[in-house]
């Protein structure tokens, strides 16, 4: 794993990309279930689809806001 004390931006970028990849894999699994290529209840497919879309689109934005550098006092 990357040492965050050296370059926190690099490790955060990798984390965001892995998050998007995980969301994409969940969406792919949901599509396989919903098209009956893999046996499973359709409710599971819809749940995976919703969670995968959330993880792909919104979770990186939430983490980005959390990791944003706080604004300090104004400079003179």
N, C-alpha and C positions, 0 to 999 in steps of 0.2 A: 504494500500500500504506500501511497505517496505521503511523505512527512509534511503535515500541514503547516508546520512552523517555517518551512522554507518558502513555499509558494501556495498560499491558501486558494488563490484563484484557479490554479491548475486542478487541484483536487476537487474543488466545487464544480468546475466545468465537467470533469469526468463523472461526478455524481449525478449531475443533471442529465447527461447523455445516457447513463445507465438507467435512470428513472424513465426516460423516454423509450428506451429499448424494452424495458419491462412492460410498460403500457402497451407498446406495439405487440408484444408477445401475448398479452392478455386479450387484446382485440382479435388477433389471429385465432387463438383458441376459441373465442366466442363465435367467430365466423364458422369455424369447423363444426361446432356443436349445433349452431342454428341451421346449417345446411345439411345436417345429418350425415356428415362424413365421419364424425366421432359420436358414439352413442353417449347420450346424457340428456338430462331434462332441459327443455328450452328455457326454463326459468334460470337455470345456472348460466346458460349462454347469455341471456339478457343482463344478468348481474355482472358477469365478466366484461361484457361490452361497456356497460356504464362505468364500472370501476377503471377499466383500461383507458377509456376516453378521458376520465378525470385525471388519471395518473399521467397521461401523455400531454394533455393541454394545460391543466390548471396547477398541478403540484409543482412543476418547475417554476411557475410564476410566484407561487407562495414561498417557495424556498429562496428565490431570488430576492424577494422583499425582505425576508428574514435576514439574509446575509448581507444586505446593502450596508455600506458604511454609514454610520450615523453622522448627521450634520453637526458640526461643532459650532462654537461661537464664531461670529463673523470676523474676518481678518481686517486689519486696518491698512 
